[in-house]
Amino acid sequence: MKIAVTGSSSYLASVLLPTLESDPEIEKIVGIDLKPGLVNFPKLEFVKRDVRDPEIWRDFEGCQVLIHLAFIVMPLRKTDLALDINIEGSKNVFSAAARAGVKKIVYTSSCACYGAWPDNPELISEDQPLRGMPNFYYSWSKAKVEEFLNGFEKEHPELVITRLRPCIFLGPNLNNLMRTAARRGLFFRYLDRQVKAQFAWDEDVAQAIYLALKKNYPGAFNLAGDGYLTLQEMGQLMRIFTIPVFFQVAYYGCLVLWHLYLLDMLSPGWVKATEYPIIISCEKAKNLMGWKPKYDTKAAFIKFVEEIEKDHLRKKART
C-alpha cells in the first residue's frame, strides 16, 4: 500500500508516522509539507509543496489513501491567509486526490466545526448541524471544509471519506496554550459561566486515524476522552492560580492585547470558543470503528501536566 500524508511535519504526524512505518502492508509514505520533519523514516519520501499548489495531484499518483492533516491551527496575524490555506488548500487537496485516483481520504476535522453556541446540546453527536464561528478562523475553516465535502462526496461516490472530529488533544511534546499557562503559572476562570472542556491524548487520536486507514469507515466520527473538566479544575490540576474574570472582560482584554501584539498564541477567537461548551459524544467511533482510547479527559490532562513537570525538571537539572 502507498499512502500520502499532508502536513507530514506536524505534531500529529510525528505521533502517527511510527505506526505507519511499522505496518508491513504500507510500502511507501509520501509526506507533503513545506518543511521536512525532524525524524527520518525509511518508508517516508518527503515532498516540499504547498497544499494550494495545483500540481499536488502528481504527488498522489499511485496512492491508495490520503491522510489530510495539513491545517493552520495556531493563529496567524493574517487571517485571510489562514483561511486560504485551510479552506482552499483542503479543497485543492481533495480534488487532486480524486484526479489522481486515490480510493480513500481520511480527514482530521475538529469538534470546533460545531461551534460554541448557547443552544448547543449537552452532548453533541455527529448529526448535529455544523455551525462554524465567523469570528474564529479555525472553527469557521473546519466547518467550511466539511461543507465542501458534503458536495464532494456526492460527486465522487467511488471515494471512501472519513471525517474525524477530535476535541483538543494533548501530548508530551505538544507546545500549546495549556503548556504556556502552566509555564507562566497563571490561568483564568469565568465568574459568569461554567466552561467545560474535553481532551484526548495524542496517541488515541493517531489510533483513530490508523483504524480509518486500515478499514472503510465513511462518515464523521467524534473523538474525545470521556468526561470533561472545568477551567477551575484544570487550574487545580496544574497547581496554578486561576484568575476570576467575567467572560466579556477576558474576551475584549484579549482582543486589545492581541492587536497590541502582546499575545502570540492566544488569539481572541480561541477565547470566544470558550464562551459555551462543545461536549461531544464518541459512541459512534467506539461502536463502529472499535476505537478504544487509553485515556479519558481527566487522565489525559493529568498525564499532560506530569509531562510538563518532567520537562521542567530536566531543564532545571541541565542548568
C-alpha positions in Angstrom: 0.0 0.0 0.0 1.2 3.5 -0.8 -0.3 6.4 1.1 0.1 10.2 1.2 0.1 12.4 4.3 -0.2 16.2 4.1 1.2 18.1 7.0 3.8 15.4 7.4 5.9 17.6 9.6 3.0 18.4 12.0 2.9 17.3 15.6 0.1 14.8 14.9 2.1 13.3 12.0 5.1 12.8 14.3 2.8 10.6 16.5 1.2 8.8 13.6 4.2 8.1 11.4 5.9 5.5 13.7 2.7 3.4 13.4 2.5 3.8 9.7 6.2 2.9 9.4 5.8 -0.3 11.4 2.9 -1.6 9.3 4.2 -4.2 6.8 1.3 -3.6 4.5 2.4 0.0 4.0 5.2 0.1 1.4 5.6 3.8 0.9 4.6 7.1 2.6 4.6 10.3 0.6 4.9 13.1 3.2 3.9 16.5 1.9 4.7 19.7 3.8 6.7 23.0 3.4 9.5 21.7 5.6 10.8 18.2 6.4 10.1 16.6 9.7 12.8 16.1 12.3 12.7 12.3 12.2 13.6 10.2 9.2 11.7 7.0 8.3 12.8 4.6 5.6 9.4 4.4 4.0 8.9 8.2 4.0 9.5 10.2 0.9 9.3 13.9 1.6 7.8 16.3 -1.0 8.0 20.1 -0.4 4.8 21.5 -1.6 2.0 24.0 -0.6 -1.4 22.3 -0.3 -2.7 25.1 -2.6 -0.4 24.0 -5.4 -2.5 22.8 -8.4 0.3 20.3 -9.2 -0.1 18.4 -5.9 -2.1 15.7 -7.7 1.1 14.4 -9.1 2.3 13.5 -5.5 -0.9 11.4 -5.0 -0.4 9.3 -8.1 -0.3 5.6 -7.2 -1.5 6.3 -3.6 -4.5 4.3 -2.3 -5.1 6.5 0.7 -4.7 10.2 1.5 -4.4 11.4 5.2 -5.0 15.1 5.2 -3.5 16.7 8.3 -2.2 20.0 6.9 -4.0 22.9 8.6 -3.2 26.2 10.3 -4.2 25.6 14.0 -2.4 28.3 15.9 -3.2 31.9 14.9 -1.7 33.8 12.1 -1.9 37.6 12.1 -3.1 37.4 8.5 -6.5 35.7 9.0 -7.2 35.7 5.3 -4.0 33.7 4.7 -5.0 31.1 7.3 -8.5 30.8 5.7 -7.0 30.4 2.3 -4.6 27.7 3.4 -7.2 25.9 5.4 -10.2 26.1 3.2 -8.9 26.5 -0.4 -5.9 24.3 0.4 -8.1 21.5 1.6 -10.4 21.8 -1.4 -7.4 21.6 -3.7 -6.1 18.5 -1.9 -9.4 16.6 -2.1 -9.9 17.5 -5.7 -6.3 16.5 -6.5 -6.8 13.1 -4.7 -9.8 12.3 -6.8 -7.9 13.3 -10.0 -5.0 11.0 -9.0 -7.3 8.0 -8.4 -7.0 7.9 -4.6 -9.5 5.4 -3.2 -9.8 6.7 0.4 -9.5 10.1 2.2 -9.0 10.4 6.0 -9.5 14.0 7.0 -8.8 15.3 10.5 -11.5 17.8 11.1 -12.4 19.1 14.6 -15.3 19.3 17.0 -14.8 23.1 16.6 -16.8 22.7 13.4 -19.9 22.6 15.7 -19.2 26.0 17.1 -19.5 27.2 20.7 -23.1 28.3 20.8 -25.6 28.9 23.7 -28.1 26.4 22.3 -25.6 23.5 21.9 -27.0 20.2 23.3 -25.3 18.9 26.4 -23.8 16.1 24.3 -23.2 16.6 20.6 -23.4 13.7 18.2 -22.2 13.6 14.6 -25.6 14.5 13.2 -25.6 17.9 14.9 -25.6 20.7 12.2 -22.1 22.3 11.6 -22.1 25.9 12.7 -18.6 27.4 12.3 -17.9 30.6 14.2 -17.3 33.6 11.8 -15.1 35.3 14.3 -12.9 32.2 15.0 -10.9 31.3 11.9 -10.2 27.7 13.0 -13.9 26.8 13.7 -15.0 28.6 10.5 -12.4 26.8 8.4 -13.3 23.4 9.7 -17.0 23.9 9.1 -16.4 25.3 5.6 -14.2 22.4 4.6 -16.8 19.9 5.7 -19.5 21.8 3.8 -17.4 21.4 0.7 -17.0 17.6 1.4 -20.8 17.3 1.6 -21.0 18.1 -2.2 -17.7 16.5 -3.0 -18.8 13.1 -1.6 -21.9 13.2 -4.0 -19.7 14.0 -6.9 -17.2 11.2 -6.1 -19.2 8.2 -4.7 -16.2 6.0 -5.5 -14.2 7.6 -2.7 -14.4 6.5 0.9 -14.2 9.7 3.0 -13.7 9.5 6.8 -14.0 12.7 8.8 -12.5 12.6 12.2 -13.6 15.3 14.6 -11.3 15.3 17.6 -11.5 17.7 20.6 -8.3 19.4 21.7 -5.7 16.7 22.0 -2.7 16.7 24.4 0.7 15.1 24.2 4.1 15.0 25.9 5.8 17.4 23.5 2.9 19.5 22.4 3.6 23.2 22.8 0.1 24.8 23.2 -1.8 27.3 25.3 -2.0 24.9 28.2 1.7 24.4 28.3 2.2 28.2 28.2 -0.3 28.7 31.1 1.4 26.0 33.2 4.8 27.5 32.5 3.7 31.0 33.5 1.7 29.8 36.5 -1.4 31.8 35.5 -4.8 30.6 34.3 -8.3 32.1 34.3 -11.9 31.1 35.0 -15.2 32.9 34.4 -17.4 34.4 37.0 -20.5 34.4 34.9 -20.4 30.9 33.2 -19.2 27.4 33.8 -16.9 26.3 31.0 -16.5 22.6 30.3 -13.8 21.1 28.1 -12.8 17.7 26.8 -9.3 16.4 25.9 -7.9 13.5 24.1 -4.4 12.0 24.2 -2.4 12.3 21.0 -1.8 8.6 20.6 -5.5 7.9 20.9 -6.3 10.3 18.1 -3.5 8.7 16.0 -5.1 5.3 16.7 -8.4 6.5 15.2 -6.6 7.7 12.0 -4.9 4.3 11.7 -8.2 2.5 12.2 -9.8 4.6 9.4 -6.7 3.8 7.2 -7.0 0.1 7.6 -10.8 -0.3 7.1 -13.5 1.6 5.4 -15.5 3.9 7.8 -17.3 6.5 5.7 -18.8 9.4 7.6 -18.0 11.6 10.6 -16.7 10.4 13.9 -16.2 12.4 17.1 -13.1 11.8 19.2 -12.7 12.8 22.8 -11.8 11.3 26.2 -14.8 10.5 28.4 -15.9 13.2 30.9 -14.9 16.8 31.0 -13.1 19.4 33.1 -13.9 22.9 34.1 -11.4 25.8 33.9 -11.1 25.8 37.7 -10.4 22.0 37.8 -7.7 22.5 35.1 -6.1 25.2 37.2 -6.2 22.9 40.3 -4.6 20.0 38.4 -1.9 22.3 37.1 -1.5 23.7 40.6 -1.6 27.3 39.4 -3.6 30.3 40.3 -6.9 30.8 38.3 -7.8 34.5 37.8 -11.6 35.0 38.2 -12.9 37.3 35.4 -16.1 37.9 33.5 -16.2 36.4 30.0 -16.6 39.8 28.3 -13.6 41.2 30.2 -11.5 38.2 29.2 -12.5 38.4 25.5 -12.1 42.1 25.0 -9.0 42.2 27.1 -7.5 39.5 24.8 -8.7 41.5 21.8 -6.8 44.6 22.9 -3.7 42.7 23.8 -3.8 40.8 20.5 -3.9 44.0 18.5 -1.1 45.4 20.5 1.0 42.4 19.6 1.3 41.5 23.3 -0.1 38.0 22.7 1.2 35.5 20.2 -0.8 32.2 20.8 -4.0 33.3 22.5 -6.0 35.0 19.7 -9.5 36.4 20.5 -11.1 33.6 18.6 -9.8 31.0 20.9 -11.3 32.9 23.9 -14.6 33.2 22.0 -14.6 29.4 21.6 -14.7 29.0 25.4 -17.9 31.1 25.8 -20.1 28.0 25.6 -19.1 24.3 25.8 -18.7 21.9 22.9 -19.0 18.5 24.6 -19.1 15.6 22.1 -20.3 12.0 22.2 -17.9 9.4 20.9 -20.1 6.4 21.0 -20.1 6.1 17.2 -16.4 5.9 16.9 -16.3 3.3 19.8 -19.1 1.2 18.4 -18.4 1.3 14.7 -14.7 1.8 14.4 -13.7 -0.1 17.6 -11.9 3.0 18.8 -10.6 2.3 22.4 -8.9 5.4 23.8 -6.5 4.7 26.7 -7.2 8.0 28.5 -10.3 9.8 29.4 -10.3 13.6 29.6 -9.0 13.9 33.2 -6.4 11.2 32.8 -5.1 12.8 29.5 -4.9 16.2 31.3 -3.1 14.8 34.3 -0.6 13.0 32.1 0.0 16.2 30.2 0.7 18.1 33.4 3.1 15.3 34.5 5.0 15.6 31.2 5.3 19.3 31.7 6.7 18.8 35.2 9.2 16.2 33.9 10.3 18.6 31.2 10.7 21.4 33.8 12.9 19.1 36.0 15.0 18.1 33.0 15.7 21.7 32.1 16.4 22.6 35.7 18.9 19.7 36.0 20.8 21.0 33.0 21.2 24.5 34.4 
